[in-house]
């Protein structure tokens, strides 16, 4: 809701609990669901109401939670709950921090990740249109054990909310439960909180007691029932965390499929809530899209691919790949079995092939790193082809250095580029070379030892082996003018002209 009429004076998110049943060092509300911490979902839902103020009440692991809240919403007011336990005291601390406010105050729990702003907006609209003192969101469940029960009077209005431990046997039969989501009139809330005590089975200050107070003051207390029980379910342990995570993923995938995305196998596909998918994207089985990943129109992702905070442009194909903080250009192809580390930028129509790892590398338009290579701290120009099993040797043990390979270059297979080094535009390098000096534009770089053929080495050093027997048989078949004839024990050399080192196209075929 964004109209001034229904704009709440404040939203209070309760995030002070310890969550002991999670059995975790991480505070419960910071456990992620759909790639976002639970408290982040509550904050996002609250912001959809456009409140004048947003307060988040913290206590357990206060500094850790407060820091995360500040990252999620720098404008949120972080409020500390004191030693007095209970939701009533938490809201009272928030009201004290908010000061003199008038109007509607929305209160919601920080561990209900599926609750959305649309549901809150409907509650708020009803609260205003009906002039309620308190509006509650409730639902019906088959087993209400542990939940606060909605106790209605003969007229159907809510008389009270009774916590499970304080309920009578008859009240425990009630299946309508409180979801810990409320809209209060600020004045009623302030007076009700002042009247609370800890005279209950748990020795806590119950926010729910404000409901009974409002009734004694003649106010109307209304419960709006939602049939979507999952949307108001809280998380108390890891089992519920997994169940709600799966439900959120199901809803997320359903949303994107209705927006024109093909998800071949929803059962094996996970998409975080902040991921963006364009129409005609195809997501194949075994794919996980996390964080702020964004996929362009017509791209195909998967199978068996994990992308985090990665941007894939229109028409690209990413197969069996792990990528993080990378950019993949339009029409480019990646994989299979590729690893794109942060800082990788692959240009349009470019290729990163099988068993390739990249890091902090810019690979130009139409350039190819087809297979079995590592490209780190490097820049590769447009339409350049990198031969198989090549490595940019970027680390000297103390510092990282950069390799620059120009446009339209062709590098041989099994090259080592010992950075810092530059290979110019249109240059070639021979297969098996260790490139330690710059190669000028249009030149052929050869950085390898000359070949030596040592005649008879196998017979002398490996007598009696299968290799020795095979060599002897070959020599016998060849006769006096066979392959060993005229062989020498010195290196075979060229005439000194680098052109005679052998054309790279014969030494290396990059696919």
C-alpha positions as CSV (number, residue, x, y, z in Angstrom):
1,X,0.0,0.0,0.0
2,X,1.4,3.4,-0.9
3,X,-1.5,5.8,-0.4
4,X,-1.2,8.3,2.4
5,X,-4.5,7.2,3.8
6,X,-3.3,3.7,4.5
7,X,0.3,4.5,5.2
8,X,1.2,3.1,8.7
9,X,2.8,5.4,11.2
10,X,5.3,2.6,11.9
11,X,6.1,-1.1,11.3
12,X,7.8,-3.0,14.1
13,X,9.7,-6.2,13.3
14,X,10.4,-8.5,16.2
15,X,13.9,-9.9,15.9
16,X,15.1,-10.3,19.4
17,X,14.6,-14.0,20.0
18,X,17.4,-16.6,20.5
19,X,15.8,-19.4,18.6
20,X,17.3,-22.2,20.7
21,X,15.6,-25.0,18.8
22,X,17.7,-24.1,15.7
23,X,20.8,-25.3,17.7
24,X,22.9,-22.8,15.8
25,X,25.5,-20.2,16.4
26,X,23.9,-18.1,13.8
27,X,20.8,-16.2,15.1
28,X,17.6,-17.7,13.9
29,X,16.4,-14.7,12.0
30,X,19.7,-14.6,10.0
31,X,19.2,-18.1,8.6
32,X,18.5,-17.6,4.8
33,X,15.4,-18.6,3.0
34,X,15.4,-18.2,-0.7
35,X,18.8,-16.5,-0.5
36,X,17.7,-13.8,1.9
37,X,17.9,-13.9,5.7
38,X,14.4,-14.3,7.3
39,X,14.5,-10.9,8.9
40,X,15.2,-9.6,5.4
41,X,11.9,-11.0,4.2
42,X,10.1,-9.3,7.1
43,X,11.8,-6.0,6.3
44,X,10.9,-6.3,2.6
45,X,7.3,-6.9,3.4
46,X,7.2,-4.0,5.8
47,X,8.7,-1.6,3.2
48,X,5.9,-2.5,0.8
49,X,3.6,-0.6,3.2
50,X,5.7,2.5,2.9
51,X,5.7,3.1,6.6
52,X,6.7,6.5,8.1
53,X,9.0,4.6,10.4
54,X,10.5,1.0,10.5
55,X,11.9,-0.4,13.7
56,X,13.6,-3.7,14.2
57,X,13.9,-4.9,17.8
58,X,17.0,-6.9,18.6
59,X,18.6,-8.6,21.6
60,X,20.2,-12.0,21.0
61,X,23.6,-11.6,19.2
62,X,22.7,-7.9,19.1
63,X,25.7,-6.6,17.2
64,X,25.6,-9.3,14.5
65,X,21.8,-8.9,13.9
66,X,22.0,-5.1,14.0
67,X,24.9,-5.1,11.4
68,X,22.9,-7.3,9.1
69,X,19.8,-5.2,9.4
70,X,21.8,-2.1,8.6
71,X,23.0,-3.8,5.4
72,X,19.5,-4.8,4.4
73,X,17.9,-1.5,5.2
74,X,20.1,1.4,6.3
75,X,17.1,3.5,7.1
76,X,15.6,1.0,9.6
77,X,15.7,2.0,13.3
78,X,17.4,-0.7,15.4
79,X,15.9,-0.9,18.9
80,X,17.4,-2.8,21.8
81,X,15.2,-4.9,24.0
82,X,16.2,-4.9,27.7
83,X,16.3,-7.9,30.1
84,X,12.5,-8.0,30.5
85,X,11.4,-11.0,28.3
86,X,8.4,-11.2,26.0
87,X,6.9,-9.7,22.8
88,X,5.0,-7.1,24.8
89,X,8.2,-5.7,26.2
90,X,9.9,-5.8,22.7
91,X,7.1,-3.7,21.2
92,X,7.1,-1.4,24.3
93,X,10.8,-0.7,23.7
94,X,10.1,0.1,20.1
95,X,7.3,2.5,20.9
96,X,9.6,4.3,23.4
97,X,12.2,4.6,20.6
98,X,9.7,5.8,18.1
99,X,8.4,8.6,20.3
100,X,5.0,10.2,19.9
101,X,3.4,8.7,16.9
102,X,-0.3,8.5,15.8
103,X,-2.0,6.2,13.5
104,X,-1.6,2.5,12.7
105,X,1.3,0.5,14.0
106,X,2.0,-2.8,12.2
107,X,3.8,-5.5,14.2
108,X,5.2,-8.7,12.7
109,X,7.6,-11.4,13.5
110,X,11.0,-11.6,11.9
111,X,10.8,-15.4,11.4
112,X,7.8,-15.6,9.1
113,X,9.5,-15.5,5.6
114,X,6.5,-16.2,3.4
115,X,4.4,-13.3,4.7
116,X,4.2,-10.6,2.0
117,X,3.3,-7.0,1.7
118,X,0.1,-7.7,-0.1
119,X,-1.3,-9.6,2.9
120,X,-0.2,-6.8,5.2
121,X,-1.7,-4.2,2.9
122,X,-5.1,-6.0,3.1
123,X,-4.9,-6.1,6.9
124,X,-4.1,-2.4,7.0
125,X,-6.9,-1.5,4.6
126,X,-9.5,-3.4,6.7
127,X,-8.1,-1.8,9.9
128,X,-8.7,1.6,8.5
129,X,-12.0,1.0,6.8
130,X,-13.5,-0.7,9.9
131,X,-12.0,1.6,12.5
132,X,-10.6,-1.3,14.5
133,X,-8.5,-0.9,17.6
134,X,-6.6,-4.1,16.8
135,X,-6.6,-6.1,13.6
136,X,-5.1,-9.6,13.8
137,X,-4.1,-12.1,11.1
138,X,-5.1,-15.6,12.0
139,X,-5.3,-19.0,10.3
140,X,-6.6,-22.5,11.0
141,X,-4.3,-25.5,11.5
142,X,-5.0,-29.2,12.1
143,X,-2.7,-29.2,15.1
144,X,-2.5,-26.0,17.1
145,X,-0.1,-27.3,19.8
146,X,2.2,-24.5,20.9
147,X,0.3,-21.7,19.2
148,X,-1.8,-18.9,20.8
149,X,-5.5,-19.5,20.3
150,X,-8.0,-17.0,19.0
151,X,-10.9,-16.8,21.5
152,X,-14.0,-15.3,20.0
153,X,-17.1,-14.0,21.7
154,X,-20.7,-14.8,20.8
155,X,-20.7,-11.9,18.3
156,X,-17.7,-13.3,16.5
157,X,-15.3,-10.6,17.6
158,X,-12.0,-11.6,19.2
159,X,-12.2,-11.5,23.0
160,X,-8.6,-12.6,23.7
161,X,-5.6,-14.5,22.5
162,X,-4.6,-17.2,24.9
163,X,-1.1,-18.7,24.8
164,X,-1.0,-22.5,24.7
165,X,0.6,-22.9,28.1
166,X,-2.1,-20.7,29.7
167,X,-5.1,-22.2,27.7
168,X,-7.8,-24.3,29.3
169,X,-8.6,-27.7,27.9
170,X,-11.6,-26.3,26.0
171,X,-9.4,-23.5,24.6
172,X,-6.8,-25.9,23.4
173,X,-9.4,-27.5,21.2
174,X,-9.6,-24.3,19.2
175,X,-7.8,-24.6,15.8
176,X,-7.8,-20.9,14.9
177,X,-4.3,-19.6,15.9
178,X,-2.6,-16.3,16.2
179,X,0.1,-15.6,13.5
180,X,1.8,-12.9,15.5
181,X,0.9,-10.3,12.8
182,X,-1.1,-7.3,14.0
183,X,-2.2,-3.8,13.2
184,X,-2.7,-1.6,16.3
185,X,-4.1,1.8,16.8
186,X,-1.1,3.6,18.3
187,X,-2.9,5.1,21.2
188,X,-4.5,1.8,22.1
189,X,-1.2,0.0,21.8
190,X,0.6,2.5,24.1
191,X,-2.1,2.3,26.8
192,X,-2.3,-1.4,26.6
193,X,1.4,-2.0,26.9
194,X,1.4,0.2,30.0
195,X,-1.1,-2.1,31.6
196,X,0.8,-5.4,31.0
197,X,2.4,-7.6,33.6
198,X,4.2,-11.0,33.7
199,X,1.5,-13.0,35.5
200,X,1.4,-16.0,33.2
201,X,2.9,-19.4,32.9
202,X,6.0,-18.2,31.1
203,X,6.7,-15.1,33.2
204,X,6.8,-13.0,30.0
205,X,5.2,-9.8,29.0
206,X,2.7,-10.9,26.3
207,X,1.8,-8.6,23.5
208,X,-1.3,-10.6,23.0
209,X,-2.7,-9.3,26.3
210,X,-3.2,-5.9,24.6
211,X,-6.1,-7.6,22.7
212,X,-8.0,-8.2,26.0
213,X,-7.2,-4.7,27.1
214,X,-8.6,-3.2,23.9
215,X,-11.8,-5.1,24.4
216,X,-12.2,-3.8,28.0
217,X,-11.8,-0.3,26.6
218,X,-14.6,-0.9,24.1
219,X,-12.4,-1.2,21.1
220,X,-13.1,-3.5,18.2
221,X,-10.7,-6.4,17.7
222,X,-11.0,-8.2,14.4
223,X,-9.2,-11.3,13.2
224,X,-8.8,-11.7,9.4
225,X,-8.4,-15.4,8.5
226,X,-6.0,-16.4,5.8
227,X,-6.4,-19.8,4.2
228,X,-2.7,-19.8,3.2
229,X,-1.4,-21.2,6.4
230,X,2.1,-21.6,5.0
231,X,2.4,-17.9,4.3
232,X,2.1,-17.2,8.1
233,X,4.1,-20.1,9.4
234,X,7.2,-19.3,11.5
235,X,10.5,-21.1,11.7
236,X,11.5,-22.7,15.0
237,X,13.9,-25.4,13.9
238,X,15.8,-26.7,10.9
239,X,13.0,-28.9,9.7
240,X,10.6,-25.9,9.4
241,X,13.4,-23.9,7.8
242,X,13.8,-26.5,5.0
243,X,10.0,-26.9,4.6
244,X,9.5,-23.1,4.2
245,X,12.6,-22.8,2.0
246,X,11.1,-25.4,-0.4
247,X,7.7,-23.7,-0.4
248,X,9.3,-20.3,-1.1
249,X,11.3,-21.9,-4.0
250,X,8.1,-23.5,-5.4
251,X,6.3,-20.1,-5.3
252,X,9.3,-18.4,-6.9
253,X,9.5,-20.9,-9.7
254,X,5.7,-20.7,-10.3
255,X,6.0,-16.9,-10.6
256,X,8.7,-17.0,-13.2
257,X,7.1,-19.8,-15.2
258,X,4.0,-17.6,-15.4
259,X,6.2,-14.8,-16.6
260,X,7.4,-16.8,-19.6
261,X,10.4,-18.8,-18.2
262,X,10.7,-22.5,-18.9
263,X,11.7,-24.5,-15.9
264,X,12.2,-28.1,-17.2
265,X,12.3,-29.7,-13.7
266,X,11.1,-27.6,-10.8
267,X,12.0,-30.4,-8.4
268,X,15.7,-29.9,-9.0
269,X,15.8,-26.2,-9.7
270,X,16.4,-23.6,-7.0
271,X,16.1,-19.8,-7.7
272,X,16.6,-17.2,-5.0
273,X,14.0,-14.4,-4.5
274,X,16.3,-11.7,-5.8
275,X,17.2,-13.4,-9.1
276,X,15.8,-11.8,-12.3
277,X,14.8,-13.9,-15.3
278,X,13.7,-12.6,-18.7
279,X,11.1,-14.2,-20.9
280,X,12.1,-17.2,-22.9
281,X,14.9,-18.2,-20.5
282,X,15.2,-21.9,-20.2
283,X,16.4,-23.4,-16.9
284,X,17.5,-27.0,-17.2
285,X,17.5,-29.6,-14.4
286,X,20.0,-29.4,-11.5
287,X,20.4,-25.6,-11.8
288,X,20.8,-23.2,-8.8
289,X,20.5,-19.4,-9.3
290,X,21.5,-17.4,-6.3
291,X,21.9,-13.9,-5.1
292,X,21.5,-11.0,-7.6
293,X,21.9,-13.2,-10.6
294,X,20.2,-11.8,-13.8
295,X,19.5,-13.9,-16.9
296,X,18.7,-12.3,-20.2
297,X,16.1,-13.2,-22.8
298,X,16.4,-16.5,-24.6
299,X,19.4,-17.7,-22.5
300,X,19.7,-21.3,-21.6
301,X,21.1,-22.2,-18.2
302,X,22.1,-25.8,-17.1
303,X,21.9,-28.6,-16.6
304,X,23.8,-28.9,-13.4
305,X,24.8,-25.2,-13.2
306,X,25.2,-22.9,-10.2
307,X,25.4,-19.1,-10.7
308,X,25.8,-16.6,-7.9
309,X,25.6,-12.8,-8.5
310,X,26.2,-13.5,-12.2
311,X,24.9,-11.6,-15.2
312,X,24.0,-13.6,-18.3
313,X,23.0,-11.7,-21.4
314,X,20.5,-12.5,-24.1
315,X,20.9,-15.8,-26.0
316,X,23.9,-17.1,-24.0
317,X,24.3,-20.8,-23.1
318,X,25.8,-21.9,-19.8
319,X,26.2,-25.6,-19.3
320,X,27.5,-27.5,-16.2
321,X,29.2,-24.4,-14.9
322,X,29.9,-22.7,-11.5
323,X,30.1,-18.9,-11.7
324,X,30.3,-16.1,-9.2
325,X,30.3,-12.4,-9.8
326,X,30.8,-12.9,-13.5
327,X,29.4,-11.4,-16.7
328,X,28.6,-13.6,-19.7
329,X,27.9,-11.7,-22.9
330,X,25.1,-12.0,-25.4
331,X,25.3,-15.2,-27.5
332,X,28.3,-16.5,-25.6
333,X,28.8,-20.1,-24.5
334,X,30.2,-21.5,-21.3
335,X,31.0,-25.0,-20.3
336,X,30.7,-27.8,-19.7
337,X,32.7,-28.1,-16.4
338,X,33.8,-24.5,-16.3
339,X,34.6,-22.4,-13.2
340,X,34.1,-18.6,-13.6
341,X,35.5,-16.8,-10.5
342,X,34.8,-13.2,-9.6
343,X,35.8,-10.6,-12.1
344,X,35.3,-12.8,-15.2
345,X,33.8,-10.9,-18.1
346,X,33.1,-12.9,-21.3
347,X,32.3,-10.7,-24.3
348,X,29.4,-11.2,-26.8
349,X,29.7,-14.4,-28.8
350,X,32.7,-15.5,-26.8
351,X,33.5,-19.0,-25.6
352,X,34.8,-20.5,-22.4
353,X,34.9,-24.2,-22.9
354,X,35.3,-27.4,-21.0
355,X,37.5,-27.6,-17.9
356,X,38.4,-23.9,-18.0
357,X,38.9,-21.7,-14.9
358,X,38.9,-17.9,-15.1
359,X,39.4,-15.2,-12.6
360,X,39.6,-11.4,-12.9
361,X,39.7,-11.8,-16.6
362,X,38.3,-9.9,-19.5
363,X,37.7,-12.0,-22.6
364,X,36.8,-10.0,-25.6
365,X,34.0,-10.3,-28.2
366,X,34.2,-13.5,-30.1
367,X,37.3,-14.7,-28.2
368,X,37.7,-18.3,-27.3
369,X,39.3,-20.2,-24.4
370,X,38.0,-23.6,-25.6
371,X,39.4,-26.1,-23.1
372,X,41.7,-27.2,-20.2
373,X,43.0,-23.8,-19.4
374,X,43.4,-21.3,-16.6
375,X,43.0,-17.6,-17.4
376,X,43.5,-15.4,-14.4
377,X,44.4,-11.7,-14.1
378,X,44.3,-11.4,-17.8
379,X,42.9,-9.5,-20.8
380,X,42.2,-11.3,-24.1
381,X,41.3,-9.3,-27.1
382,X,38.4,-9.8,-29.5
383,X,38.4,-12.9,-31.7
384,X,41.5,-14.3,-30.2
385,X,41.8,-18.1,-29.8
386,X,43.7,-19.6,-26.8
387,X,45.1,-23.0,-27.4
388,X,44.3,-26.0,-25.1
389,X,46.0,-26.5,-21.8
390,X,47.2,-22.9,-21.6
391,X,47.9,-21.0,-18.3
392,X,48.4,-17.4,-17.5
393,X,51.0,-17.7,-14.8
394,X,49.9,-14.8,-12.7
395,X,51.5,-15.3,-9.2
396,X,55.2,-15.1,-8.4
397,X,54.8,-16.1,-4.8
398,X,54.3,-12.6,-3.5
399,X,52.3,-10.6,-6.0
400,X,49.7,-11.1,-8.8
401,X,50.6,-9.9,-12.3
402,X,48.6,-9.4,-15.5
403,X,48.7,-11.0,-18.9
404,X,47.5,-9.1,-22.0
405,X,46.8,-10.9,-25.2
406,X,45.7,-8.7,-28.1
407,X,43.0,-9.1,-30.7
408,X,42.9,-11.8,-33.4
409,X,45.9,-13.6,-31.8
410,X,46.4,-17.4,-32.0
411,X,48.2,-19.0,-29.2
412,X,49.5,-22.6,-29.3
413,X,48.4,-25.5,-27.1
414,X,50.2,-26.0,-23.7
415,X,51.4,-22.4,-23.5
416,X,52.6,-20.8,-20.2
417,X,52.3,-17.0,-20.2
418,X,54.5,-15.8,-17.4
419,X,53.1,-12.5,-16.3
420,X,53.6,-9.6,-16.7
421,X,53.6,-10.3,-20.4
422,X,51.9,-8.9,-23.5
423,X,51.2,-10.7,-26.8
424,X,50.4,-8.2,-29.5
425,X,47.5,-8.1,-31.9
426,X,47.5,-10.7,-34.6
427,X,50.5,-12.5,-33.0
428,X,51.0,-16.3,-32.9
429,X,52.7,-18.5,-30.3
430,X,54.0,-22.0,-30.9
431,X,52.7,-25.0,-29.1
432,X,54.5,-25.9,-25.9
433,X,56.0,-22.4,-25.4
434,X,56.7,-20.7,-22.2
435,X,56.2,-17.0,-23.1
436,X,58.3,-14.9,-20.7
437,X,58.9,-11.8,-22.9
438,X,56.5,-9.7,-24.9
439,X,55.5,-10.9,-28.4
440,X,55.1,-8.0,-30.8
441,X,52.0,-7.7,-33.0
442,X,52.1,-10.1,-35.9
443,X,55.1,-12.0,-34.6
444,X,55.5,-15.7,-33.8
445,X,56.6,-16.3,-30.2
446,X,58.5,-19.5,-29.7
447,X,59.6,-20.3,-26.1
448,X,60.7,-24.0,-26.0
449,X,63.9,-26.0,-26.0
450,X,65.0,-27.6,-29.2
451,X,64.1,-31.3,-29.6
452,X,66.8,-34.0,-29.2
453,X,66.4,-37.6,-30.4
454,X,68.8,-40.0,-28.6
455,X,69.2,-43.1,-30.7
456,X,69.0,-46.4,-28.9
457,X,68.0,-45.0,-25.5
458,X,65.2,-47.5,-24.9
459,X,67.3,-50.5,-25.7
460,X,70.0,-49.3,-23.3
461,X,67.9,-47.9,-20.5
462,X,64.8,-50.1,-20.6
463,X,66.0,-53.5,-21.9
464,X,63.6,-56.3,-21.8
465,X,60.5,-54.1,-21.6
466,X,57.6,-54.2,-24.0
467,X,58.7,-50.8,-25.4
468,X,62.2,-52.2,-26.1
469,X,60.7,-55.2,-27.9
470,X,58.4,-53.1,-30.0
471,X,61.2,-50.8,-31.0
472,X,63.4,-53.8,-32.0
473,X,60.6,-55.2,-34.1
474,X,60.0,-51.9,-35.8
475,X,63.7,-51.6,-36.6
476,X,63.8,-55.2,-38.0
477,X,60.8,-54.5,-40.3
478,X,62.3,-51.2,-41.5
479,X,65.7,-52.7,-42.4
480,X,68.9,-50.8,-42.9
481,X,67.2,-47.7,-44.2
482,X,64.5,-47.8,-41.5
483,X,63.5,-45.0,-39.1
484,X,66.7,-45.3,-37.1
485,X,69.0,-45.0,-40.0
486,X,71.1,-41.9,-39.9
487,X,69.7,-40.8,-36.6
488,X,72.1,-38.8,-34.4
489,X,72.3,-38.2,-30.7
490,X,72.4,-34.4,-31.1
491,X,69.5,-31.9,-31.3
492,X,67.5,-31.5,-34.5
493,X,67.5,-27.8,-35.3
494,X,66.1,-25.4,-37.8
495,X,68.2,-23.1,-40.0
496,X,67.7,-20.3,-37.5
497,X,64.7,-18.8,-39.2
498,X,61.8,-18.7,-36.6
499,X,59.4,-19.4,-39.5
500,X,60.9,-22.9,-39.7
501,X,59.8,-23.7,-36.2
502,X,56.7,-25.2,-37.7
503,X,53.4,-23.5,-38.4
504,X,51.2,-23.2,-35.2
505,X,48.2,-24.5,-37.2
506,X,50.0,-27.9,-37.4
507,X,51.2,-27.8,-33.8
508,X,47.9,-26.8,-32.2
509,X,44.3,-27.1,-33.2
510,X,42.0,-25.1,-30.8
511,X,38.4,-26.0,-31.0
